[in-house]
Each structure stands twice: as C-alpha cells, then as structure tokens.
C-alpha cells in the first residue's frame, strides 16, 4: 500500500483530515512496523541428512541467532563452530579429499 492509497482510505472513512495528522498516523504506523520487525523471531526445525553439510535457508530469514542439534540423549547441543559468531564458517569449505561431503 502506498502512502497515497493510505491517505485515500483514511479520508474515505474519516473525511478530509489535516496534513499534519495524516503524517503523524503514517509515522506511528512505520514505527510500529519497525518495532515488530526487530522483535519478531521464529523457531524452525529440520531433519539432518547423512553426509549433507549445507542446508538451504528460507528467503525470509534475516538473522540466525542459535543453531542446536538434538543428540541421542534427547538434549539440544549447540554446534561448536556456531557458538562463536565471529568464526561463523569463514574458511570452512569442502575442498579437502577426506571430507565426508565431497562430491
């Protein structure tokens, strides 16, 4: 929805309104959307596949905060490489011959 369409809908419902009021309404809406977007989190699960190292991520995903794997004792364990976000797979490749995931 464009700002013009928003103004038209408000004027249709409430009649002609002052420009300052309309701008305040739009700014309040934008602030509300921004606050929800910052705080909105979703948990997701996927099944691991044998010899698969890389998994596709959802296009709507913005940030990954934690990755855990359910072990055989029914406990969630954080992946060691991901526990330090500064070392997040910087030089991690499948180039070595002894890699289980090499083609």
N, C-alpha and C positions, 0 to 999 in steps of 0.2 A: 504494500500500500504506500502510495506516495504521500507527501505532506499535503499536496493539493486535494487528493481524494479524502484525506482525513478531515481537512477543513470543511469540505463539501458535506461530509456526513454529519459533522457536528452542527453545521449551520442548518442542515435539513431537520435535525432533531430538536435543536435548541433555538433556532433563529439566528440572525446575524449577531456576531459577538465581536468585542474589541480585539484588535490585533495582538495586544499585549497578553490578553487572556489566552488566546489561541497558541501563542508561542510558549507560554507557561505550561499549558497542557501537553504540548509536544515534548518539551524539555523534561517534564515529570515522567512521561512515558519512556523516553530514552534512558533516563536514569534508572527507572525500574527494570527495564530490559537489561541494562548493563550489570546491575546488581545480581539479577537472577543468573545471568550467563557466567559470572565469576564464581558463584557458589554452587552451580549445578554439577553434580557428579553422578556417575553411573558405574555400577559394578557389572563386570561381564565375565563369563566363564567360557572356556573352550576345551575340547579334548585334545590332549597331546597325541601326536602321531610318531611312530617309531622312525628314527633317522631323519626327522624333519627339524630343521633349525630355525627357519624363518617363517613367520606367520603373517598373513595379510591383516591389516588393521582397518577398522571401519572408517570410511571417509569423513564422518562427522567427529571423529576423535581429535581432540586438540592437545591434550597432555596426558601422559601416563604417570601416575604418582607411585604405584606399587604393583609389583608382579610377584605372585606367590604360586607355588605348586603344591597340590595335595599329595603327601607322601603315603607310603604303605601303612603307616601308623595312624592314618586319618588326621594328620596335623598339617597345617599350612606352613610351608617353608619358603622364605624369600630367596630368590635366585641371587647367589653371591655377587655376580658381576653387576647386577642391577641395584645392589644395596648402596653403592656409591654413584650417584647420578653424574658425577664429573667424569667417570670412567665408563660411561654407557656405550659399550661396544665400539669404541673409537677405531681400533685397529683390528677388530675381530672379523676375519674372513674365512672362507672355506678353501683357501688355496693349497694348504698342506696335503700331502699324499695320504697321511694317516688319519685324515678327517673322516668320521663316520658319515658325514653328509655330502661328501664329494660325489660328483656325478660319474 
